[in-house]
């Protein structure tokens, strides 16, 4: 690892003093970006970094069309959804048009955590039940109720009394034809355990690419049996699209669409506004009805005019620049390059994903598939030192998480693969 400069250390010391001990920094040698454009970040010394991680900047850092839309609306009006405004309606209608017709209403928040929290409130009002089923290493947010359903936050964040976990659908260790049934059987076991404690199931909530569990996207359709299982038990299906949505998988606008299912609630986060605080959900009207009768929903700046302008601009860019096709084309090219690396580097056990959401699982031994946790940390930090940014995921933190802005090109993919080749060779 390269040494930490005195200037960076001084900034780290200021941060620790001002922000306290709960925050964490990426990388052993923290990054200090001061400017971004497209897929690039630039640090305080002017060094350029290829960003293969930040999906929140969905259409690229500081896309001119998004910046202009935000600035233009901010210079005219910014209020809340208790006043009439065409912007919120225009965006809601455009967002709903990307969804199956059964999802007839949209509601807006500022963060994905808020969206998932609201989704659970709606599900519980509709079902008159409390139980929630998530995957073993899920992350769904940081509000009190959703942190209790986010095992990836760590062992000191206790799961809620009505939360049960199920093993993620591991395509590296399970035959493709068995994945759907295995996941559905896990959901059945979780439902049975809830009922044994006198708790009825309200919802199954999954990130539709299982990003925190290790990134599992295939085979398409494997979610259908689990969705049918939760509905047969009286619960609803919540598709968390904060990371999987907006065309990231390349073959569909939303991750759930790859599985041939229509969720009861779909939640979304800040990629909707390319980082501007825009999040929300879409929901079946019949599922929202009870919540609408019994509760009053108000989010001061969830769905404000500036956020709506950002959301509309992101949709414009996705359509004009054909970013779904780009995600599919470049993602396929990148996965092929990573799989070629695996023929020369035995540390690579598996490459998987869809579109521009890719996991590369590193193992110390291919026959046993033992996780290479320490080696993965070294790879992530060595890539950072060579100007490529990504991270790791999964329970053992041994899967490289590649999730770049949707404007990532084949040339960027070549740079990523080439740099990873250098790092693995050096190891």
C-alpha positions as CSV (number, residue, x, y, z in Angstrom):
1,X,0.0,0.0,0.0
2,X,1.2,3.5,-0.8
3,X,1.8,5.8,2.2
4,X,-1.0,8.2,3.3
5,X,0.1,11.8,2.6
6,X,0.2,14.3,5.4
7,X,-2.6,16.3,3.8
8,X,-4.9,13.2,3.6
9,X,-4.1,12.3,7.2
10,X,-4.9,15.8,8.4
11,X,-8.3,15.6,6.6
12,X,-8.9,12.2,8.2
13,X,-8.2,13.6,11.6
14,X,-10.6,16.5,11.0
15,X,-13.2,14.1,9.9
16,X,-12.8,11.8,12.9
17,X,-13.1,14.8,15.3
18,X,-16.1,16.4,13.5
19,X,-18.1,13.3,12.5
20,X,-17.3,10.8,15.3
21,X,-16.6,7.1,15.2
22,X,-19.7,5.7,13.4
23,X,-18.7,6.7,9.9
24,X,-16.4,4.5,7.7
25,X,-14.1,5.3,4.8
26,X,-13.5,3.2,1.7
27,X,-10.0,1.9,1.1
28,X,-6.9,1.6,3.4
29,X,-5.7,4.8,1.8
30,X,-8.9,6.9,1.7
31,X,-9.8,8.7,-1.5
32,X,-10.4,12.5,-1.7
33,X,-12.3,13.2,-4.8
34,X,-13.0,16.9,-5.7
35,X,-14.5,16.6,-9.2
36,X,-16.4,14.0,-11.3
37,X,-17.5,13.7,-14.9
38,X,-19.0,10.7,-16.6
39,X,-17.2,7.5,-15.3
40,X,-14.3,9.5,-13.9
41,X,-13.5,10.9,-10.5
42,X,-10.5,13.3,-9.9
43,X,-8.8,13.6,-6.6
44,X,-7.3,16.7,-4.9
45,X,-4.0,16.1,-6.7
46,X,-5.6,15.8,-10.1
47,X,-5.3,12.0,-10.4
48,X,-8.0,10.4,-12.5
49,X,-9.9,7.3,-11.3
50,X,-12.1,5.0,-13.3
51,X,-15.4,4.7,-11.2
52,X,-16.6,1.1,-11.6
53,X,-18.7,1.3,-8.4
54,X,-21.0,4.3,-8.0
55,X,-24.4,3.3,-9.3
56,X,-26.0,6.3,-7.6
57,X,-24.5,8.5,-10.3
58,X,-26.6,6.4,-12.6
59,X,-26.0,8.3,-15.9
60,X,-22.6,9.4,-15.0
61,X,-21.1,12.0,-12.6
62,X,-22.4,15.6,-13.3
63,X,-24.2,14.7,-16.5
64,X,-24.8,18.1,-18.2
65,X,-28.4,17.5,-18.9
66,X,-29.1,16.5,-15.3
67,X,-27.1,19.4,-13.9
68,X,-29.0,21.9,-16.1
69,X,-32.3,20.5,-15.1
70,X,-31.6,20.7,-11.4
71,X,-30.1,24.2,-11.6
72,X,-33.0,25.4,-13.7
73,X,-35.7,24.2,-11.4
74,X,-33.9,25.3,-8.3
75,X,-33.8,28.8,-9.7
76,X,-37.6,28.9,-10.1
77,X,-39.4,26.9,-7.3
78,X,-38.8,24.2,-4.7
79,X,-41.6,23.3,-2.4
80,X,-43.3,20.1,-1.3
81,X,-46.1,17.8,-2.4
82,X,-48.9,19.4,-0.4
83,X,-49.1,22.0,-3.2
84,X,-50.2,21.1,-6.7
85,X,-47.3,20.9,-9.2
86,X,-47.1,19.5,-12.7
87,X,-43.6,18.3,-12.1
88,X,-44.5,15.6,-9.6
89,X,-47.4,14.4,-11.8
90,X,-45.3,14.4,-15.0
91,X,-42.6,12.3,-13.3
92,X,-45.0,9.9,-11.5
93,X,-46.7,9.2,-14.8
94,X,-43.4,8.7,-16.6
95,X,-42.1,6.4,-13.9
96,X,-45.3,4.3,-13.8
97,X,-45.2,3.9,-17.5
98,X,-41.9,1.9,-17.1
99,X,-43.8,-0.5,-14.7
100,X,-46.4,-3.2,-15.3
101,X,-49.9,-1.6,-15.4
102,X,-50.9,-3.3,-12.1
103,X,-48.5,-1.0,-10.3
104,X,-50.8,2.0,-10.5
105,X,-49.6,4.5,-7.8
106,X,-46.3,6.2,-7.0
107,X,-45.1,7.7,-3.8
108,X,-41.9,9.6,-3.2
109,X,-39.3,9.9,-0.5
110,X,-35.7,11.3,-0.3
111,X,-33.9,8.0,0.3
112,X,-34.1,4.3,-0.4
113,X,-34.2,3.6,3.3
114,X,-37.3,5.8,3.6
115,X,-38.9,4.0,0.6
116,X,-38.3,0.5,2.1
117,X,-39.6,1.8,5.5
118,X,-42.7,3.1,3.8
119,X,-43.1,-0.1,1.8
120,X,-43.2,-2.2,5.0
121,X,-45.8,0.1,6.6
122,X,-48.0,-0.3,3.5
123,X,-47.5,-4.1,3.5
124,X,-48.4,-4.4,7.2
125,X,-51.5,-2.1,6.8
126,X,-52.6,-4.2,3.9
127,X,-52.0,-7.7,5.4
128,X,-52.7,-6.9,9.1
129,X,-49.6,-9.0,9.7
130,X,-46.0,-8.2,10.9
131,X,-43.6,-10.8,9.6
132,X,-40.9,-9.9,7.2
133,X,-38.6,-12.3,5.3
134,X,-35.2,-11.1,3.9
135,X,-32.0,-12.8,2.7
136,X,-29.2,-13.7,5.1
137,X,-26.9,-10.8,4.2
138,X,-29.4,-8.3,2.9
139,X,-29.1,-4.5,3.1
140,X,-32.3,-2.5,2.8
141,X,-31.6,0.7,4.7
142,X,-30.8,2.5,7.9
143,X,-34.1,3.5,9.5
144,X,-34.8,1.7,12.8
145,X,-37.3,-0.7,11.3
146,X,-35.3,-1.4,8.1
147,X,-32.0,-1.7,9.8
148,X,-33.6,-4.5,11.8
149,X,-34.1,-6.2,8.4
150,X,-30.6,-5.5,7.1
151,X,-28.3,-8.3,8.4
152,X,-25.3,-6.9,6.4
153,X,-25.1,-4.0,8.8
154,X,-23.3,-6.3,11.2
155,X,-23.8,-8.6,14.2
156,X,-24.5,-5.7,16.6
157,X,-27.6,-4.7,14.7
158,X,-30.2,-7.1,16.0
159,X,-32.8,-8.5,13.7
160,X,-36.4,-7.5,14.6
161,X,-38.6,-10.0,16.4
162,X,-40.8,-10.4,13.3
163,X,-37.9,-10.7,10.8
164,X,-36.7,-14.0,9.4
165,X,-33.8,-14.6,7.0
166,X,-33.4,-17.1,4.1
167,X,-30.3,-18.1,2.3
168,X,-29.7,-16.2,-0.9
169,X,-29.9,-18.1,-4.2
170,X,-26.2,-19.0,-4.7
171,X,-25.7,-19.8,-8.4
172,X,-22.0,-20.6,-7.8
173,X,-22.8,-23.5,-5.5
174,X,-26.3,-24.6,-6.6
175,X,-27.3,-26.1,-10.0
176,X,-29.3,-23.7,-12.1
177,X,-32.4,-25.9,-12.2
178,X,-32.5,-26.2,-8.4
179,X,-32.1,-22.5,-7.5
180,X,-35.7,-21.4,-7.7
181,X,-37.0,-24.4,-5.6
182,X,-34.2,-24.0,-3.0
183,X,-35.0,-20.4,-2.5
184,X,-38.7,-21.0,-2.3
185,X,-38.2,-23.8,0.2
186,X,-36.2,-21.3,2.4
187,X,-39.1,-18.9,2.2
188,X,-41.5,-21.7,3.3
189,X,-39.3,-22.5,6.2
190,X,-39.2,-18.9,7.3
191,X,-43.0,-18.6,7.0
192,X,-43.3,-21.8,9.2
193,X,-41.0,-20.4,11.8
194,X,-42.9,-17.1,12.0
195,X,-46.2,-18.9,12.3
196,X,-44.7,-21.1,15.1
197,X,-44.1,-17.9,17.0
198,X,-47.6,-16.7,16.4
199,X,-46.5,-14.2,13.7
200,X,-48.2,-14.0,10.3
201,X,-46.0,-13.1,7.3
202,X,-46.6,-9.7,5.8
203,X,-43.9,-9.6,3.1
204,X,-40.9,-11.0,1.3
205,X,-38.5,-8.2,0.5
206,X,-35.5,-8.9,-1.8
207,X,-33.0,-6.8,-3.7
208,X,-33.6,-8.4,-7.1
209,X,-29.9,-8.8,-7.9
210,X,-29.1,-9.9,-4.3
211,X,-26.2,-7.4,-4.4
212,X,-25.3,-7.5,-0.7
213,X,-25.5,-11.3,-0.6
214,X,-22.9,-11.6,-3.4
215,X,-24.7,-10.7,-6.6
216,X,-26.9,-13.5,-8.0
217,X,-28.9,-12.8,-11.1
218,X,-29.4,-16.1,-12.9
219,X,-31.2,-18.0,-14.1
220,X,-33.9,-15.5,-15.0
221,X,-37.2,-16.6,-13.5
222,X,-35.9,-18.2,-10.4
223,X,-37.8,-15.8,-8.1
224,X,-41.3,-16.8,-9.3
225,X,-41.8,-19.7,-7.0
226,X,-40.8,-17.8,-3.9
227,X,-43.2,-14.9,-4.9
228,X,-46.0,-17.4,-5.3
229,X,-45.1,-18.9,-1.9
230,X,-45.3,-15.6,0.1
231,X,-48.6,-14.7,-1.6
232,X,-50.1,-18.1,-0.8
233,X,-49.2,-17.4,2.9
234,X,-51.1,-14.1,2.8
235,X,-48.0,-11.8,2.3
236,X,-46.9,-9.5,-0.4
237,X,-43.7,-9.3,-2.5
238,X,-41.6,-6.2,-2.2
239,X,-38.9,-5.8,-5.0
240,X,-36.1,-3.5,-3.8
241,X,-34.8,-2.0,-7.0
242,X,-32.5,0.7,-5.4
243,X,-29.5,-1.0,-7.0
244,X,-31.0,-3.2,-9.7
245,X,-33.2,-0.7,-11.4
246,X,-33.1,1.9,-14.2
247,X,-31.9,-0.6,-16.8
248,X,-28.8,-1.7,-15.0
249,X,-29.3,-5.4,-15.9
250,X,-29.5,-4.4,-19.6
251,X,-32.3,-6.8,-20.5
252,X,-35.0,-5.0,-18.6
253,X,-35.7,-1.6,-17.0
254,X,-36.2,-3.2,-13.6
255,X,-34.6,-6.3,-12.1
256,X,-37.8,-8.0,-11.2
257,X,-38.9,-8.0,-14.9
258,X,-36.2,-10.6,-15.6
259,X,-38.1,-13.1,-13.4
260,X,-41.5,-12.7,-15.0
261,X,-43.2,-11.5,-11.8
262,X,-45.1,-8.4,-11.0
263,X,-44.4,-7.2,-7.4
264,X,-46.9,-5.8,-5.1
265,X,-44.6,-2.9,-4.2
266,X,-41.4,-1.8,-6.0
267,X,-38.9,0.5,-4.1
268,X,-36.3,2.7,-5.6
269,X,-33.5,5.0,-4.4
270,X,-31.2,7.9,-5.3
271,X,-30.1,6.5,-8.7
272,X,-33.5,7.9,-9.9
273,X,-32.0,11.4,-9.6
274,X,-28.4,10.5,-10.4
275,X,-27.5,11.2,-6.8
276,X,-30.0,14.0,-6.1
277,X,-32.2,13.0,-3.1
278,X,-35.0,11.3,-5.1
279,X,-36.4,7.9,-4.1
280,X,-39.8,6.3,-3.8
281,X,-42.0,3.3,-4.6
282,X,-44.8,2.1,-6.9
283,X,-47.6,0.0,-5.6
284,X,-50.7,-1.9,-6.5
285,X,-53.7,0.3,-5.7
286,X,-55.4,-2.4,-3.8
287,X,-52.3,-2.9,-1.6
288,X,-52.1,0.8,-0.9
289,X,-55.8,1.2,-0.1
290,X,-55.7,0.2,3.6
291,X,-52.7,2.4,4.3
292,X,-54.4,5.3,2.5
293,X,-57.5,4.9,4.7
294,X,-55.7,4.5,8.0
295,X,-52.6,6.7,7.7
296,X,-51.5,10.1,6.5
297,X,-48.3,10.2,4.5
298,X,-46.3,13.4,4.2
299,X,-42.6,13.7,3.3
300,X,-41.6,17.4,3.3
301,X,-39.2,17.2,0.4
302,X,-39.9,13.7,-1.0
303,X,-41.0,14.5,-4.5
304,X,-40.1,18.2,-4.5
305,X,-40.0,20.0,-7.9
306,X,-36.1,20.0,-8.1
307,X,-36.0,16.2,-7.4
308,X,-38.7,15.7,-10.1
309,X,-36.7,17.7,-12.6
310,X,-33.6,15.5,-11.8
311,X,-35.7,12.4,-12.2
312,X,-37.1,13.5,-15.6
313,X,-33.6,14.4,-16.8
314,X,-32.2,11.0,-15.8
315,X,-35.1,9.3,-17.8
316,X,-34.2,11.6,-20.8
317,X,-30.6,10.5,-20.7
318,X,-31.4,6.8,-20.4
319,X,-33.7,7.0,-23.4
320,X,-31.6,9.4,-25.6
321,X,-28.3,7.6,-25.0
322,X,-29.9,4.1,-25.2
323,X,-28.3,3.1,-21.9
324,X,-30.2,-0.2,-21.5
325,X,-28.6,-1.4,-24.7
326,X,-25.3,0.0,-23.6
327,X,-25.5,-1.9,-20.2
328,X,-26.3,-5.1,-22.0
329,X,-23.6,-4.8,-24.6
330,X,-20.8,-3.5,-22.4
331,X,-21.8,-5.8,-19.5
332,X,-21.5,-8.8,-21.8
333,X,-18.2,-7.6,-23.1
334,X,-16.9,-7.0,-19.6
335,X,-17.9,-10.4,-18.3
336,X,-16.2,-12.1,-21.2
337,X,-13.0,-10.2,-20.4
338,X,-13.2,-11.1,-16.7
339,X,-13.8,-14.8,-17.6
340,X,-10.8,-14.8,-19.8
341,X,-8.8,-13.5,-16.8
342,X,-10.0,-16.5,-14.9
343,X,-8.2,-18.8,-17.3
344,X,-4.9,-17.3,-16.1
345,X,-5.7,-16.4,-12.5
346,X,-6.9,-19.2,-10.2
347,X,-8.0,-16.7,-7.6
348,X,-11.1,-16.0,-9.7
349,X,-13.7,-18.6,-8.9
350,X,-16.8,-17.3,-10.6
351,X,-17.9,-14.3,-12.7
352,X,-21.6,-13.6,-12.7
353,X,-24.1,-10.9,-13.2
354,X,-26.4,-9.1,-15.7
355,X,-25.7,-6.0,-17.6
356,X,-23.6,-3.5,-15.7
357,X,-24.0,-5.3,-12.4
358,X,-21.2,-7.9,-12.1
359,X,-19.7,-10.0,-9.3
360,X,-16.3,-11.7,-9.4
361,X,-16.0,-14.1,-6.6
362,X,-12.4,-14.7,-5.4
363,X,-11.5,-18.1,-3.8
364,X,-8.3,-19.6,-2.3
365,X,-9.2,-23.0,-3.7
366,X,-11.5,-23.7,-6.7
367,X,-12.5,-27.2,-5.7
368,X,-13.7,-26.2,-2.2
369,X,-14.7,-22.6,-3.2
370,X,-13.1,-21.3,0.0
371,X,-13.6,-17.5,0.2
372,X,-10.5,-15.4,-0.4
373,X,-11.5,-12.6,2.0
374,X,-8.0,-11.2,2.7
375,X,-6.9,-11.4,-0.9
376,X,-10.1,-9.6,-2.0
377,X,-9.3,-6.7,0.3
378,X,-5.8,-6.5,-1.1
379,X,-7.2,-6.5,-4.7
380,X,-9.7,-3.7,-4.0
381,X,-7.0,-1.5,-2.4
382,X,-4.4,-2.3,-5.1
383,X,-7.0,-1.4,-7.8
384,X,-7.6,1.9,-6.0
385,X,-3.9,2.7,-6.0
386,X,-3.8,2.0,-9.7
387,X,-6.8,4.3,-10.4
388,X,-9.8,1.9,-10.6
389,X,-12.5,2.1,-8.0
390,X,-14.7,-0.8,-7.0
391,X,-15.6,-2.6,-3.8
392,X,-16.4,-6.1,-2.4
393,X,-19.7,-7.7,-1.3
394,X,-21.1,-10.9,0.2
395,X,-21.0,-12.4,3.7
396,X,-17.3,-13.1,3.4
397,X,-16.5,-9.9,1.5
398,X,-14.8,-12.0,-1.2
399,X,-16.8,-10.9,-4.3
400,X,-15.7,-7.9,-6.3
401,X,-18.7,-5.6,-6.8
402,X,-18.6,-3.9,-10.2
403,X,-21.5,-1.5,-10.6
404,X,-20.4,1.5,-12.7
405,X,-22.4,4.4,-14.1
406,X,-24.5,3.3,-17.0
407,X,-22.4,5.3,-19.5
408,X,-19.5,2.8,-19.0
409,X,-18.0,1.9,-22.4
410,X,-16.0,-1.0,-23.8
411,X,-12.8,1.1,-23.5
412,X,-13.5,1.5,-19.8
413,X,-14.1,-2.2,-19.5
414,X,-10.7,-2.9,-21.1
415,X,-9.1,-0.5,-18.6
416,X,-10.8,-2.3,-15.7
417,X,-9.8,-5.8,-16.9
418,X,-6.3,-4.8,-17.8
419,X,-5.7,-3.2,-14.4
420,X,-7.2,-6.2,-12.6
421,X,-4.9,-8.4,-14.6
422,X,-1.9,-6.4,-13.4
423,X,-3.1,-6.5,-9.8
424,X,-3.7,-10.3,-9.8
425,X,-0.3,-10.9,-11.4
426,X,1.4,-8.8,-8.7
427,X,-0.4,-10.8,-6.0
